[in-house]
Amino acid sequence: MVYIGMDVGGTGIQIGVVDEDGRILQKGAINTRIDLPVEEQIAQMAACALDTLRRSGHTLDDVAAIGAGVPGIVDPATNVVPFCTNLKWHHVPFADMLRRHIDKPVFVGNDATVAGLAESVAGISAGSHSSVFITLGTGVGGGIVLGGKVWSGFHGVGSELGHMILELDGEPCTCGNFGCLERYCSATAIIRMARELVERHPDSQIMKAVNSDPAKINAKIVFDAAREGDEIALKVFRRYIRYLSQAIANVINFLDPEMIVLGGGVSKAGSFLLDAVRAEVPKYLLYKTMPYSRIELAILGPDAGIIGAAMLGK
């Protein structure tokens, strides 16, 4: 049997046919059309899925289930999407709508959660008993897998690691709270911290890299300057590592998973990021002499959304 996985993003939707072992057999893609009614958006997803299935050499008889990862919260009991800002969805019965076009079981999950599931099935945490996936991008998301099964909480709003409060009365967050983890551990946070410092240090390598235009600063530029030894970039990098390591230690102290997996755009810094985090995390652990979670980088990249969504069905 095969599974169809849908990675629903704010600008594009990636769809794949996936086998039992999490291997993608065929891919398709369409643009995200938030200008269309949700019924038409889902109809386009279904059409792309059927075309991708045909090109894979399979038929609907070969499909066991369909899974979708969306950038929002999902009611695990009904597969309804109560809230998805990027797509302007509110209380969308996604599974029921999709089944009108493809009569197969449909399962829906948060995009970060399904990426974590993908890594636990076919990626770096495959074979582990438990893992927590932390995606470090524009924001911060999380995916918790326990005993091979996704844990998204009783109400479907669990694993929102980006909105744990890391600093009381800290930076305002888009969610309405203050001091959320993603305000300190995201690519956006790196950019904010760098801009604050270069205002006082215009001779920084960071400013040279952007021709003295702070609006052009991104996380990669900051990390590249830190690698080269620029003191201002290193201040940003060390501060970022401190926050991220505290967040990881909080997860370990609370949940004690076998593995922590770091994904998202920031994780592309590779060993420069990973080595620093591995050195810093033990400072904040409760049980200093006990074994603790392995910390690794995700390996599936952009395929994780398709694979994880498909594996929801399995």
Secondary structure by P-SEA (a helix, b strand, c coil): cbbbbbbccccbbbbbbbcccccccbbbbbcccccccaaaaaaaaaaaaaaaaaaaccccccccbbbbbcccccccccccccccccccccccaaaaaaaaccccbbbbbcaaaaaaaaaacccccccccbbbbbbbccbbbbccccccccccccccccccccccccccccccccccccccccccccaaaaaaaaaaaaaaccccaaaaaaccccccccaaaaaaaaaaccaaaaaaaaaaaaaaaaaaaaaaacccccbbbbbcccccccaaaaaaaaaccccccccccbbbbbbbbbccccaaaaaaaaaccc
